[in-house]
Amino acid sequence: MAGDAKEISAFSTTHWSIVLGAGQDNPAGAAVALERLCRIYWFPVYAFVRGRGSSHHDAEDLTQAFFTYLLEKEALKKLDPQKGKFRSFMLAALTNFLNNEWDKRQTLKRGGKIQIISLDETRAEELYSHEPVELLTPEKLFERRWAFAVVERVFARLKQEYAKTDKLKLFETLEHGLTREITQDVCAGSAASLAMNEGAVKVALHRLRRRYGELLREEIGQTVTIPEELNDEIRHLCAAIAN
């Protein structure tokens, strides 16, 4: 029961909290909240727009315009977190935005009056160029990039935790074990590099994987409204990455 309570408490501050904060009446607070969302989701949004046939310059403008639209049109004030997963909301909102004539008339000009966040368009296009776009629909591409964004945030948090406890070398030596099995030879080499015995390395790797799993569940927990959806979202994430 204690474990269940702990897991449920992790849902008190979620990405839904951020998006609802972006719809608040305080313009300054709304802008800060929306910028947080943009930093998390800008590349999945950008990739979706590119996948729909926009040039990379137009995709940057539309990505900026989408987040500005959410704020200026006050769409966020009407949201009900109980109606679905945050990932689904973002994809539906973006699809509606692009299908609506509003964006054809109101898309911000490059360097226009409002810029939610300064996007690195060179980096965006570099990332997009490595996507298997010919094999994925824009929707699948969005979900693939959403999944990678989650994993990248978890990886960064885990690395930061190890760095704070002066275990960065341990993390950097064992991090490849998060995505594949470690052979005996690799384990022996890691032990030598870390001046540890192989048994200690295996224990350290087990702890690293366990903490990675905890952070992954916590990160995905921020995008759902009830704990019962968590396992489904984890399975969805794994499937999106595998595609």
Secondary structure as the mmCIF struct_conf table of DSSP 4:
data_model
#
loop_
_struct_conf.conf_type_id
_struct_conf.id
_struct_conf.beg_label_comp_id
_struct_conf.beg_label_asym_id
_struct_conf.beg_label_seq_id
_struct_conf.end_label_comp_id
_struct_conf.end_label_asym_id
_struct_conf.end_label_seq_id
HELX_RH_AL_P HELX_RH_AL_P1 ALA A 2 SER A 9
TURN_TY1_P TURN_TY1_P1 ALA A 10 PHE A 11
BEND BEND1 SER A 12 THR A 13
HELX_RH_AL_P HELX_RH_AL_P2 HIS A 15 ALA A 22
TURN_TY1_P TURN_TY1_P2 GLY A 23 GLY A 23
BEND BEND2 GLN A 24 ASP A 25
HELX_RH_AL_P HELX_RH_AL_P3 PRO A 27 GLY A 51
TURN_TY1_P TURN_TY1_P3 ARG A 52 GLY A 53
HELX_RH_AL_P HELX_RH_AL_P4 HIS A 56 GLU A 72
TURN_TY1_P TURN_TY1_P4 LYS A 73 GLU A 74
HELX_RH_3T_P HELX_RH_3T_P1 ALA A 75 LYS A 78
HELX_RH_3T_P HELX_RH_3T_P2 PRO A 81 LYS A 83
BEND BEND3 GLY A 84 GLY A 84
HELX_RH_AL_P HELX_RH_AL_P5 PHE A 86 ASN A 99
BEND BEND4 ASN A 100 ASN A 100
HELX_RH_AL_P HELX_RH_AL_P6 GLU A 101 GLN A 106
HELX_LH_PP_P HELX_LH_PP_P1 THR A 107 LYS A 109
TURN_TY1_P TURN_TY1_P5 ARG A 110 GLY A 111
BEND BEND5 LYS A 113 LYS A 113
BEND BEND6 ILE A 116 ILE A 117
HELX_RH_AL_P HELX_RH_AL_P7 GLU A 121 SER A 129
TURN_TY1_P TURN_TY1_P6 HIS A 130 HIS A 130
BEND BEND7 GLU A 131 GLU A 131
HELX_RH_3T_P HELX_RH_3T_P3 VAL A 133 LEU A 135
BEND BEND8 LEU A 136 LEU A 136
HELX_RH_AL_P HELX_RH_AL_P8 PRO A 138 LYS A 164
TURN_TY1_P TURN_TY1_P7 THR A 165 ASP A 166
HELX_RH_AL_P HELX_RH_AL_P9 LEU A 168 LEU A 174
HELX_RH_3T_P HELX_RH_3T_P4 GLU A 175 LEU A 178
TURN_TY1_P TURN_TY1_P8 THR A 179 THR A 179
BEND BEND9 ARG A 180 ARG A 180
HELX_LH_PP_P HELX_LH_PP_P2 GLU A 181 THR A 183
HELX_RH_AL_P HELX_RH_AL_P10 GLN A 184 LEU A 194
TURN_TY1_P TURN_TY1_P9 ALA A 195 ALA A 195
HELX_RH_AL_P HELX_RH_AL_P11 GLU A 198 GLY A 221
TURN_TY1_P TURN_TY1_P10 GLN A 222 THR A 223
BEND BEND10 THR A 225 ILE A 226
HELX_RH_3T_P HELX_RH_3T_P5 PRO A 227 GLU A 229
HELX_RH_AL_P HELX_RH_AL_P12 LEU A 230 ALA A 242
#
